Amino acid sequence: RGGKFQMVRTQEIIDKLSPETKRLLRDETYKINVPPDFRKGNIEYICGSILLNGEKHIRYRRDIIDKSRLKEESAEKQAAIAELNSIILSENQLHVFQPKLENNMMVLFDNRRFLHGRTKIQDLERYLLRVRFNLS
């Protein structure tokens, strides 16, 4: 029960951003926490932009933008993250792809072109395996 996979094309999200927010997310750097599973060495965070490759790709997870660090940023940068979050959370305004995944199925996609997540997992015996491929 629960844990339904969801994904949205990042371009759809980017297209809904205001020009000023696009500029801030593309040109400004943000402190981005590196989740423990992805750390190499003792690096706890990186500094980088959210929009990449000429606004075609996005690097974002709500839980990796440190709230206490964000409070130290300018009001404009805080507003840009708030606008991005409001678009991501407005599922009724996005084309959310929610395939029904059966046992032993997997999904492969480009993490920069799709924002993805899942609903809360309620089944305590559910097994979820995350595998990361770096093809570059």
GIQUI-V803813 format. One record per pair of residues at least 4 apart in sequence whose C-alpha atoms are under 7 Angstrom apart, sorted by sequence separation. I is the first residue (numbers start at 1). J is the second residue. If there is no record, write none. Layout:
# GIQUI-V803813
i: (I:I)
j: (J:J)
This chain:
# GIQUI-V803813
i: (10:11:12:13:17:18:19:20:21:22:23:24:34:35:39:51:52:53:66:67:73:74:75:76:77:78:79:80:81:82:83:84:85:86:90:101:110:111:17:34:52:73:91:51:52:51:50:51:70:50:34:50:33:34:33:34:32:33:31:32:31:32:31:30:31:29:30:29:30:29:28:27:26:25:26:25:26:25:26:26:34:33:32:33:32:33:31:32:11:10:10:24:59:58:25:57:58:24:57:21:17:13:13:8:8:7:8:6:7:6:7:6:5:5:10:9:10:9:10:8:9:7:8:7:8:7:6:7:6:5:6:5:4:5:3:4:3:2:3:2:3:2:1:2:1:2:1)
j: (14:15:16:17:21:22:23:24:25:26:27:28:38:39:43:55:56:57:70:71:77:78:79:80:81:82:83:84:85:86:87:88:89:90:94:105:114:115:22:39:57:78:96:57:58:58:58:59:78:59:44:60:44:45:45:46:45:46:45:46:46:47:47:47:48:47:48:48:49:49:49:49:49:49:50:50:51:51:52:55:64:64:64:65:65:66:65:66:56:57:58:77:112:112:80:112:113:80:113:80:84:87:88:95:96:96:97:96:97:97:98:98:98:99:113:113:114:114:115:114:115:114:115:115:116:116:116:117:117:117:118:118:118:119:118:119:119:119:120:120:121:121:121:122:122:123:123)
